[in-house]
Amino acid sequence: MPESKDQLGLVLRAAQFAAHKHRGQRRKDVKGTPCINHPINLAEVLHTDGA
């Protein structure tokens, strides 16, 4: 996790940018989840379990 508000803001802006650029793209799973969900979920797993 970013150590400061500035770093957190940068991460959030990057996620927003990626979500915008990949809007409409879906994974090939049964639910057709948005592609952006995967890296966001992975980041959460790495933050909570990988550190």
C-alpha positions in Angstrom: 0.0 0.0 0.0 1.3 3.5 -0.7 2.9 5.2 2.2 1.4 8.7 1.7 -1.7 10.4 0.4 0.2 11.5 -2.7 1.2 7.9 -3.5 -2.4 6.6 -2.8 -3.7 9.3 -5.1 -1.4 8.2 -7.8 -2.5 4.6 -7.5 -6.2 5.6 -7.6 -5.6 7.8 -10.6 -3.8 4.9 -12.4 -6.8 2.6 -11.6 -9.2 5.1 -12.9 -7.2 5.6 -16.1 -7.0 1.8 -16.6 -10.7 1.4 -16.0 -11.5 4.1 -18.5 -9.2 2.7 -21.2 -10.5 -0.9 -20.7 -14.2 0.0 -20.4 -16.4 -2.4 -22.2 -13.8 -5.2 -22.1 -14.9 -8.4 -20.3 -13.2 -11.5 -19.0 -14.1 -14.8 -20.6 -15.5 -16.1 -17.3 -19.1 -17.2 -16.9 -20.1 -13.9 -15.4 -18.3 -11.8 -18.0 -16.7 -9.6 -15.3 -15.0 -6.4 -16.3 -11.3 -6.9 -17.1 -10.2 -4.1 -14.6 -11.6 -6.2 -11.7 -8.8 -8.7 -11.9 -5.8 -6.4 -11.3 -7.7 -4.5 -8.6 -8.6 -7.8 -6.8 -5.0 -9.1 -7.2 -3.6 -5.9 -5.7 -5.9 -6.4 -2.7 -4.7 -10.0 -2.2 -1.1 -8.9 -2.5 -1.7 -6.1 0.0 -3.4 -8.2 2.6 -1.7 -11.6 2.2 1.5 -11.0 0.4 3.1 -8.4 2.5 
